[in-house]
Amino acid sequence: MRQKFLWLAVLCSFLFTSCLPGGNQASKGGHTITVYGFSIMKESLEKDIYPAFAAKWKAEHGENVHFVSSFAGSKTVVNQILQGAPAEFEF
């Protein structure tokens, strides 16, 4: 079950980040992706998915990817998004 969940999260990451504008350059060089997610996803994203995605992106595009994350309960995340939080995507 966890493996299916991780693959689904990776797939969503690739789909959503492929729509990022080219001008979103981080001060460290590369792209910064802002993610708002439910607290249960924090460990999987930060330990497995972010590093794997960043490595794949670097290998394919030669650019670094940096993640800025905010994790909370579902009600909090939904309220943040509805109030205009600047997220590229939300899980």
Protein Blocks (a to p, Z undefined) as FASTA:
>chain_A
ZZmmmmmmmmmmmmmmmmpcfklccfkgpadddddddfklmmmmmmmmmmmmmmmmmmmn
opacddddddddfklmmmmmmnopacfbdZZ
